[in-house]
Amino acid sequence: MDNIKIKTTEGELNARDMRIAIVVSRFNEFVVESLLKGAVHCLRRHGANDSAIEIIRVPGAHELPLAVEKVAAARRADGIVALGAVIRGATPHFDFVAGECMRGVAASAKTHGIPVGMGVLTTDTIEQAIERAGTKAGNKGEEAALAVIEMISLIRQLD
């Protein structure tokens, strides 16, 4: 394999000329605000201008797919970061909200061909959510923003 030259295409981590929408749930705000801070920090660190970042707030994770769909359909941004936290409780509500949120957000990305970074936590406990919002397990908001930057760059190369 060493002597074979294979063309490789991958995205770059430069957000300088990218418009990014961050659709963020207010429910479980004590966790989600840390995800938002991580996402914004990541975008700025990789060259995004504040004027190219739009934050769109929705009530909860159940409302994320509709807002993501509207942003994607209007081509309001080059990429979208979806942020929220669904924490399991004593009822099956978690399964319905988490599943529909993930399906709806993914469907918009596919339908409109726009990168969507999934920064929606689905955890069993509040402690797990806190860990994924910037402590032990990193910041999943930052990771979602990084994925969007890379995918926008990649899609631009593929087009």
C-alpha positions as CSV (number, residue, x, y, z in Angstrom):
1,M,0.0,0.0,0.0
2,D,2.9,2.4,0.7
3,N,3.7,2.8,-3.0
4,I,0.1,3.3,-4.1
5,K,-1.0,6.9,-4.4
6,I,-4.6,7.1,-3.3
7,K,-6.5,10.4,-3.5
8,T,-7.9,11.3,-0.2
9,T,-10.5,14.1,0.3
10,E,-11.3,15.4,3.8
11,G,-12.6,18.6,5.3
12,E,-10.4,21.3,6.8
13,L,-11.0,22.9,10.2
14,N,-11.3,26.5,9.0
15,A,-14.6,28.3,9.6
16,R,-13.6,31.7,8.3
17,D,-16.1,31.9,5.5
18,M,-18.9,29.8,7.0
19,R,-22.3,30.8,8.2
20,I,-23.3,28.6,11.2
21,A,-26.7,28.4,12.9
22,I,-26.8,27.0,16.4
23,V,-30.3,25.7,17.3
24,V,-30.4,25.3,21.0
25,S,-33.0,23.9,23.4
26,R,-33.8,25.8,26.6
27,F,-34.9,22.7,28.5
28,N,-32.2,21.5,30.8
29,E,-30.6,24.9,30.4
30,F,-28.1,24.3,33.2
31,V,-26.4,21.7,30.9
32,V,-27.3,23.1,27.5
33,E,-25.7,26.5,28.1
34,S,-22.3,24.7,28.6
35,L,-22.8,22.9,25.3
36,L,-23.6,26.3,23.6
37,K,-20.5,27.9,25.1
38,G,-18.4,25.0,23.9
39,A,-19.8,25.3,20.4
40,V,-19.3,29.1,20.1
41,H,-15.8,28.8,21.5
42,C,-15.0,26.1,18.9
43,L,-16.3,28.2,16.0
44,R,-14.4,31.3,17.1
45,R,-11.2,29.3,17.6
46,H,-11.5,28.0,14.1
47,G,-12.0,31.4,12.5
48,A,-15.7,32.0,12.4
49,N,-16.8,35.6,12.8
50,D,-19.5,36.4,15.4
51,S,-21.6,38.0,12.7
52,A,-21.6,34.6,10.9
53,I,-23.0,32.8,13.9
54,E,-26.7,32.8,14.6
55,I,-28.2,31.3,17.8
56,I,-31.8,30.1,17.6
57,R,-33.5,29.1,20.8
58,V,-36.3,26.6,21.0
59,P,-38.3,25.4,24.1
60,G,-37.0,21.8,24.1
61,A,-35.4,18.9,22.2
62,H,-38.8,18.0,20.8
63,E,-38.8,21.4,19.0
64,L,-35.3,21.1,17.6
65,P,-36.2,19.2,14.4
66,L,-38.7,21.8,13.2
67,A,-36.3,24.7,13.7
68,V,-33.4,22.8,12.1
69,E,-35.7,22.0,9.1
70,K,-36.7,25.7,8.7
71,V,-33.1,26.9,8.8
72,A,-32.0,24.2,6.4
73,A,-34.8,24.7,3.9
74,A,-34.2,28.5,3.9
75,R,-30.4,27.9,3.3
76,R,-30.0,30.4,6.2
77,A,-26.6,28.8,7.1
78,D,-23.9,26.6,5.6
79,G,-24.2,24.3,8.6
80,I,-26.3,23.8,11.7
81,V,-25.3,22.7,15.2
82,A,-28.2,21.2,17.2
83,L,-27.8,21.4,21.0
84,G,-30.0,20.0,23.7
85,A,-30.2,17.5,26.6
86,V,-32.7,14.7,27.1
87,I,-32.2,13.1,30.5
88,R,-34.0,9.8,31.2
89,G,-36.7,9.9,33.9
90,A,-39.1,7.4,35.3
91,T,-41.4,7.4,32.3
92,P,-40.9,6.4,28.6
93,H,-41.1,10.1,27.6
94,F,-37.3,10.0,27.2
95,D,-37.5,7.4,24.5
96,F,-40.0,9.3,22.4
97,V,-38.4,12.7,22.7
98,A,-34.8,11.5,22.1
99,G,-35.8,9.2,19.2
100,E,-37.9,11.8,17.4
101,C,-35.4,14.5,17.9
102,M,-32.6,12.5,16.4
103,R,-34.7,11.3,13.5
104,G,-36.0,14.7,12.7
105,V,-32.7,16.5,12.8
106,A,-31.0,13.7,10.7
107,A,-33.9,13.9,8.1
108,S,-33.3,17.6,7.6
109,A,-29.6,17.1,7.0
110,K,-30.3,14.5,4.4
111,T,-33.2,16.2,2.7
112,H,-31.4,19.5,2.3
113,G,-27.8,18.3,2.0
114,I,-26.7,20.6,4.8
115,P,-24.3,19.4,7.6
116,V,-25.9,19.2,11.0
117,G,-23.8,18.5,14.1
118,M,-25.7,16.5,16.6
119,G,-24.9,17.9,20.0
120,V,-28.1,16.6,21.7
121,L,-27.2,14.6,24.8
122,T,-29.2,11.6,25.6
123,T,-28.2,10.4,29.0
124,D,-29.5,8.3,31.9
125,T,-28.6,10.7,34.6
126,I,-27.9,14.4,35.2
127,E,-24.4,13.6,36.2
128,Q,-23.8,12.0,32.8
129,A,-25.1,15.0,31.1
130,I,-22.9,17.3,33.1
131,E,-19.9,15.1,32.2
132,R,-20.6,15.5,28.5
133,A,-21.1,19.2,28.7
134,G,-17.6,20.1,29.5
135,T,-16.2,18.1,32.4
136,K,-14.8,14.5,32.3
137,A,-16.2,13.5,28.8
138,G,-15.3,16.7,27.0
139,N,-17.9,19.1,25.5
140,K,-20.2,17.5,23.0
141,G,-21.3,21.0,21.8
142,E,-17.7,21.7,20.8
143,E,-17.5,18.3,19.1
144,A,-20.7,19.0,17.2
145,A,-19.4,22.4,16.0
146,L,-16.1,20.8,14.9
147,A,-17.9,18.2,12.9
148,V,-20.0,20.8,11.1
149,I,-16.9,22.9,10.2
150,E,-15.2,19.8,8.8
151,M,-18.3,18.6,6.9
152,I,-19.0,22.0,5.3
153,S,-15.4,22.1,4.1
154,L,-15.7,18.5,2.8
155,I,-19.0,19.1,1.0
156,R,-17.6,22.2,-0.7
157,Q,-14.7,20.1,-2.0
158,L,-17.1,17.3,-3.2
159,D,-19.3,19.8,-5.0
